[in-house]
Amino acid sequence: MERIILCIIVFCALVLLAFAYQDLMPGSNLIPELSHTKKIQCTTTWKITAYCPVRCCNTRYTQNGIDDYTNCAAVGGLTLTGLLECGVNVVAVDPSVIPLGSIIKYNNTYYVALDTGSAIKGFTLDILMPQHDKAHDFGVQYSDNVEIFIPENPKEIIEKIRAKAGVRKP
């Protein structure tokens, strides 16, 4: 009997520790925001690619020259490497399809739409990877299993992430 009680106490302690650790994990504060979101059902196949924060994946060649967006997030004031260091999973989206600040679930991972790209049009997602070789290995994938959560106030999500990343308002 004492052994059973001890096992129950240890189990409860582990559960409480897991919850406490989850609250401390980077990026975990995004999950409660889903309660203030509108889940959008898209019956379409998404094209999913990956990119890294360095020049090879963030350069656009135009008639007027080269636009270099190395390590810059579209929402401004944030660096891609800084977001990765804070544990924020970033995805680039077409803002005419998914508003910036939205949360996307793909492969049981939650991403925040904080970036755009000239090649990201329509039903395309571009997932930020820490290194180029990981982005290259990811390749191009297609999925019908993408969940989109649009917050009541997407700008509030972006501001919370800015605060988490240590960016102060001007």
N, C-alpha and C positions, 0 to 999 in steps of 0.2 A: 504494500500500500504506500509506504514512504517513497518507494522508487517511482511509482506512478505519479505521485504528487510532485516529486522533484522533476520528472520529465515534463509535466504540464507547466511548471514554473519556468523551466529552461526554454520550452517552446514559446511561451508568452513573452519572455524576455527577448528572444530572437525576433519575434514578430514586431515588438515595439522598437527594437534596434533597427530593423529593416525600414520601418516607417520613418524613423528619425533620420536615417541615412538618406532615404529618398528625398526628404525635405532639403537636405544639404547638397544633393547632387546638382551639378550645373545643368541648367535647362529644365529641371523638374518643375519649376514654378510655372511653366507654360501649360501643363496638363490641366490644372484647375480652371484655366481660362476657357476650356471647352464647354463649361456649363453656361457660358455667356456667348455662345456661338450658334450659328445656324448651319447645320450640316447640309451640304449640297450633294445631291446624287447626280452624277454624270454617267450616263450609259454610253460611254465612249472608250476607245482604247487610247491610252496616254503613251506618248513617246517619252522615254526617260533616259537622259544622258547625265554625264558628270563632268565637272570641271575643277580646277585647282586655283588657288589664289594668285599664282604668278603670271608673268607676262604671256607665256605660251597659250594660256586659255582666256586671256583678258585683253586681247588686242583686236582692234577692228581696222581693216584697211579700207580707206575711202579714196575717192578721186582727189580729195584735198590733202591726203597724207595718212598718218597713222594716229588712231585714237587709242591711247594706252590707259586701261582701267585697272592696272595691276593693284590687287589687294583692296579694291574699293567696292563697298556695297552700295546698291542703288539708293537705299534710304538715306544715305549721307551721314557723315559723322562717325561711321563705323568702318572698321577694317575687317576683311574676311578672316585674316589670321586671328584677330582679336576675338571675333565671334566663335571661332573654333576653340580658342583657349578657354573661353567662358562655358564651353559645352553646348553652345547653341548650334543645332543642325540647321543649315541654311539651304534653301532651294531658290533658284531663279525661276521666275514665272513670267508669263505675258500678263501684265496688269489689266488688260482689257478682258481677260478671262478670270483671273484670280487676283483680288486686291492685295497689295502689299500689306503685310501684317497678318495675313491669313495663316492658318495652320493646316498642313497637309500630312496625312498619314499614308505611308507607303512601306510595305514590307515590315509592318509592326514598329516602325520608327516614325516619330513626329518631327516634322521640319517646319521652319517658319519662312514664309515668303518675304525675303528681305532684299532680293536682288532681281535684276532683269538682264536681258542680253539681246543683242541684235538678232541672234539666231533663234531666240525663244519666242516662237509664234504659235498661237492657238493652244492646242492641248499637248503642250510640251513642258516637261519639268527638267531642270538642270540642277543636279545635286552637287553641293560643294564637298569636295574631298580634300584632306590635308596635303596630299602629295599628288604630283602629276601621274606617277605610275599607277596609283589607285584609281584615278579618274580614267586612265587609259584602259585598265583591266576591267572596269565597270562596263565599258563599251556602250552600246545602245540596247535598251530593253524596252519592252512594250508590256503594258499591264491594263487590265480592266478593273483592278482592285486598288483604286486610289480614293481615299476619303478626303474631302475638303471641308474645313470648318472656317466659316467667315465670322469673325468677331463682330459684336455690336459696334465696337469702336476700334477698328484696326490700328489707328494712330496711337491708341493707348498701349497696345501690345508693343509697338515699336518703341515707345518711350520707356516702357518697363525694361526692354532689352537694352536700350541705350544706358539706362541707370545701372543695370547689371554689369554692363561692359565698362562702366566708369566714365561714360561720356556725360558731361554736364551741359545743360541748356545754355545757349549764348546769352 
